[in-house]
Amino acid sequence: MKKNIEKIFRHAEGMACEVIFFRAKNALTRIGDNEISQNVFSDNEYADVRVQKDGKNFKFSLNKFDDESLKNAFNNAFISLKYMKKEKDFLPLIKTSVRINSQRLHDAETAGLSADFRAQKAKKLTAYCAKKGLTAYGIISNGSSEVIIANTSGVYQRALETALEYEVTVKCGSGYGAAAGYSNNMDLDFDAINATAIKKAEMSKNPIEIKPGKYTVVLEPQPANELLSFMGYYGFAGQAYVEKRSFVSENLGKKMFPDFINVTDNALDGAAASMPFDFEGWPKEKVELIANGVVKNIVTDRNVAKKTGFRYTGHSLPQPNSYGPMPMNIEMKPGGTSLEKMVKNCEYGLLITQFHYTNCLKPKTIEMTGMTRNGTFLIKDGKISKAVKNLRFTHSAIDAFKNIEAVGDKAEVFGGYFGKSACPALVVKDFNFSSGTQF
């Protein structure tokens, strides 16, 4: 990869040039109807190249690095730059003396897991389900990724990362149960994930219908992560703040949430850590977004920092872009309440396993809509009473955060629209369900 980057710089012929080089190896085994239905492997590498001249940026991508391909790509760039207008908010390529070679989240064993390993894990689940009259679905995937960000101003940053993911859905009669796990290494408990999905499916066998309305909800980590992610993307993104599309635009420094709510974007050593530099090669900072219920900060790139006067926190996406900086490693600090205790302390409410097909209706208030899925249960007097048919919710994530009554004792990591998030289970009062479903 380094040789290809040097080759790209030579073809730039003295122009300022930035390269974001990606390589990803991914393997996936898919389970359907109690058998392996797919087994795939991919090994891809490509580069995003940005060149600058006379206050203008031109960007292109390529996955062939022979001289002819590079010559054609740069000839097109040279011609295009001649006819482009100067950019109002043009910034030259970044410079930093900090060199990063991050391999903390890379595990060789995880990267090299075989198809046989995944097949054996699948067999254990599918054989049990077939024997018990259940039906299993899911995926087991593992892989590694490498990102290098380099430019002709001396930046050269590198990050290696591995991932292991296991998602299971089990069907029992007309009921479904699901469980999932994600890790950078081999510490996933496959048996526990299987047991959880199977138990929830069996409990969901004959769901009853309940009326929509406002309920106290116990959100397991997956739906809790949905709330947290939407808060990050729509609330604490720097461009949304500048354009006054974010609730933070009028509320920075104000106490809006309970004292025990603490949210951070932490790519360095947090539960959802990842690449410790941004897509311009600037080292990322740990940023407090909510501290003891107070709205504290947004994340910034150079453009947002220039417009607001805030510190540049190292959250640039590949430039140029229309999104602006995003919190890509957002996490909520765990509390002291176990999921079991949350259920026990609930007199009347719902236990939610998953949200599905979640979308934002109103970015300013972060009003969300979506459906429950794969295990929705009625809680009465501190005990799970019955499985219920799924419900559609329509609710503001901001209001949900204001109404959090308890935070779980263990954060779990999930992938999001941008990056990763880590959130514990949450208890939220007056959560609004707008309609029911037929399943």
N, C-alpha and C positions, 0 to 999 in steps of 0.2 A: 504494500500500500504506500509506503514512504517513497519508493521509486516512482510510482505512478503520480504521486503528488508533485515530486520534483520535475517530472516530465511535463505536467500541466503548467507549472510555473514558467518553464522554458518557452512554452508555446504562447504564453501571455505577452512575450516580447516587451518586457519592461513595464507593463501596466500593473497597477495594483490588483492583486488577485487573491481570492479566498476560496478554499476548498473545504467542503464538508463531505467526508468520505465515510460511507456506511458499508458494513458487511454484516450479514445476518444468516446464521444457520438455524433452521427450524425443522423439527420433526413432530409429527402429530399422528396419533392413533385415535380413530373415531369409533364409538360404540353405538349401535342401533339395533333395537329388537333382539337384545341378548347375544349379539355377535359383533365381531369387528367388521365394520363396513368400509373402512378407509384407512390406509396407511401411506403417509406422504412425507417427503423430505425435500427441503429446498436449501440452496446455498447461493445467495445473491450478494453482489456488491455493485455499488454505483456511487457516483459523486455528483453533488451539486456544486457548480462553479459560479462564482460571482466576480465580475471584472468591473473596475471603475476607471472613468476618464472624464475630465472636465466637468465634475459635479454630477455625473450620471452613473447609474448602475445598470448592468445587464447580467442576467442570470440564465444558466442553462444546465441541463442534466445529461449525463452520459454514463454508459456502462461498458464502453469499449475504449481502450486506452492506447491503441496503436497510433503511430504518427499520422496516418491519413485521417483517422476519425477526429483526432485532436485538431489537426490543421483545418478541417472543414468546419468544426464547431467554432473555432476562434475566428475564422474568416467571417462567419455569420455574425459573431459578436462585434467585430470591428466595423462592419457595415452598419449594423443596427445602431451602434453608439453614435455614428455620424448624424443620424436623423432624429435622435431622441432629444427631448428638451431637458434643460438643467432642472434638478429636483430642488424644491423649496426647502425641504428638511434634510438635505444631503449631509451624511456624516462619513468621513474617511474610515478606512479599515482600522480596526482596533489595535492597540499596542498594549502588551503587558509583559512584565518580566517573569511572571509566575508560570512555571512549567508543571503540568499535571499528567501523571501516568497512573490512572486509577484502575486497580484490579481487585479492590476489596470485595466487590460483589460478584466476582467470577469464581466458579468452582468447576474444575476440570471433569470431575465425575458426572456432574449434572449435565455439562455440555455434551458428554459422550455417551449418554444412555442409549442403549440399543433398542431396536424394534422388538426384540425378544423380551426385554424388561417391561416395555409398555404392554405387550401382549399378555404376559403373565399377570400383570395387575388387572388388566381387563378380564381375563379368564376367571380370576377369583371372584369378581363381582357378578359376572354374567352366569357362572355356574350356580352360584347361590340363588340368584333371582329365578333362574329357570326351574330350579328344584322347588322353590316356594311359590311358584305361580305368579311371580312378579316380572316386570319388564324393565330392563336397564338401558339407559342412553347416557352418552357423555363423551368427553374428550380427555386424553392424556397427552400433554405436549411438553417438550423440552427443547432448549436451544441456547445459543449464545449470540451476542451482538457486540460489535465493535464500532466505535465512532471516533474519527480523528478530525479535528478542526485545525486547519493551518492557514496562514496567510503570508504574503510577501513582506509584512511588517514584523515578522519574527514569531508570530503565535504558532505553537504546536502543542495541542492538547489531545490526550488519548484516554478513552474509557472502555473497559471490557466489562461485560455483565452477562450472567446466565439467568435462566428462568425455568422453573418447573411448575406446571399448572395442571390441576385435576378438577374437573367439573362433572358431577354426577346428577342425573335425574332418574328417579325410579317411579314406575307406574304400578298402582295397586287398585284394581277395579276402576272407578272413575276418579280416583285420587292420585295426586302426584306429590313427591317429596324431593328436595334437592339439597345439595351441599357442595362446597367447593373449597379449594385451598391453593395458595400461591406462595412460592418461595424462590430464593436465589440459589438454594442448595438442596440437600437431600433430607431435610427435616420434616417433610410432609408426612402426616399420619394417614395413610391411605385407608386403613381399616376403620378409623374413627369417622372419616368422611363417608365411607360406605354405610356404616351403621346409622349415621344421622339421616342420610337420604332414605334408607329403607324404613326406619322408624317413622319418619314423617309421612312417607307414602302410605304405610299401613294405618296411621292415624287419620289420614285424609280420605279413606276409602269411601265414606258416605257423607259428603259435605251437606250442610243445611244452608238454607237461604236466610240472610238477615237483612234488615232494612239499612239503606245508606244513612249517613249522618255523621256526627262528631263522636269519636271514640278516643279513649286513652289507648295508645299503641305501644307495644314493646317491639322495637325495630331491631332485628338481628343485624350483625355487622354489614351484610350486603346492602340492604335498603338504607341503613345509616350512612354508608359510604356514598350512596346516590345523593342524599341530602348535602353531605359535606362537599362533594365534588361540584354540585351546582352552585353552592355558596361561593366556592373558589372561582369558578369560571366566570360567573356573572357579577360577583361582588368585588373581588379583590384583584381583578385583572386591571393593569395600569391604563390601557387605552379606554376601557369602559369608564374608568374614573375621570379621565381627561374629558371625555365626551359627555359626561354627566348621565350616562346610561346605567350607572351603578348606584345602589343604595348607599355605598360608602362615600359618594361624592358630597353628600350633605351631612354625613354622620361620623366623619373621621374624628377620633378622640372622644366620642360619646360612649356611655355605657348603655348597651342595648340588650345584653343577654345576662343570664345568671352568672354569679361569681365563679362557678366551677367550670365555665366554658373557656377552654384555652385551645387555640388553633394556630398552627405554625406551618410554614412551608419550609421544609428541611431536606434538601437533597444530599446533605453531607453525612449525617449519621442518624437520621430518623428512621422510623419504621418503614417509610415509603421512599427511602433513599435511592438515588440513581446517579446519573451522570453529574459530577460535581462542578461543571462549568456550563455556560449557556451556549447557544448556537452561533455566537461570535467568538467564543473562546475565553470569555471573561469568567473568572471564578465566581461561583454562586455564593450567596450569603444565606444564612438562616434568618428568616423573616417572621416576626411575631405578627399575626394577622388579627387575632383576638386574644387579649390577655385579661383574665379574670372578668370576662364579660364586656370589656372595653374594646371598641374597634380601633386598632392601633396603626396599621400600615397597609399599603398596597405593594405589589411587586412591580419592578420597573425594568425597562431597558433604557438605552441611551436616549432615545427619542422622548420617552415619557419623563425621564429624569430632567432633560433639558426644558421641557414645557412646564413642569411642576416645581422644579427646584429641589425635588427629593433626591435622595441618594440612589445611585445606580446599584441595584441589588443582584445583577447577573441573571436576569430572567428573559433574555432576548430569544425569540424564535428565529428561525432562518430569515435573514433580511434579503430584500424588502418583503414585508407582509402586511396584511390589513388587520390582523388580529391584535397585534401588540403583545406585550409580555403576559405570561400566564403562570399561575402557581401550579407547577407540575408534580410537586411532591408534598401534597398537603396532608396534614395529620391532625387529629384531635387527641389531646392528652387524656389517657384513661382515667376513670374515677375509681371508686372502691366497691361497686355493686356488681355481683355476678349476675349472669343471665337468669339463673335459677331463682335468685332473690328478687329480681325484677318481676318475674311472673308471680312469685309468692306474695309480693307487696301490692299486686294489682287486684282491686276488688271486682272491676268489670272493665274489660277491654279486649284488645286483639293482639295476638302474637303474629308478626309478619316475618316470613322467611325471605322473600325476594320481592323486589319491584321489577316490572317488565315494561318495556317500550315507554320509557320516561322521557318527557319533553318539557321544554320551558315555554309557557304561554306569554308571560309578561316579565321581561328581563329585569326591570327596575325593582319589582317586588319579588322576583324569582318565584312567581307562581308556576307550579309544576303540575303536570298531570301524567298519569300512568296507571298501571294495574298491579294488584298483588298477584303472586304466582307461586306454585309449588310448595304450598303449606301455609294456609291462613287459618288461625285457630281462635275460637272464642275463649276468653279467660273469665271465670267466675270464682269469686272468693279465693283468689290466689292459686287456682288450679286450672289447667287446660281442660275445658269442658267438652267442646265438640269442634270438628273441622267445619269451616264455613266456605261457601262458594266465594270465588274471587270478587273483589270490589275495585271500582275505579276511584282513584283519589284525585282531588283538585285542591291544592293547598300551597300556600307560600312557604318556601324554605326559611325565610326570615322569621315568619310567625312560628314555624316549627322550632327553630332555635330558641326563640323567646320562651317557648313552652316546654323546654326540656326539663324533666324532673329528676332524672338520674342518668349517669354515664357509666357504661360497663367497665370492667376491670381489665379487659384485654382487647387491644386493637388488632384488627385483621386487615390485610392488604388486598386491594383489588385494583385491577386496571380500570382507567377511566377514559374519557374522551381525549384528554391530554394527560399523559404521564400516568402516575399512580396515586392512590390515596390510601390512608390507614385510619380506620375509625372503629371504636368499640360499639357495642349495642347501646341503644338509647331508649329512654322512656319519654314519650311526648304526649301531653294532654291535648284534648280538643282537636285531634287530627281529622280533617274533613274528607269523608268519602261521598262522592257526588252521585254514584249510581252503582248498581250491581251488575253481575254477569250471569250467564247461564251455565257456567262450569266452575 
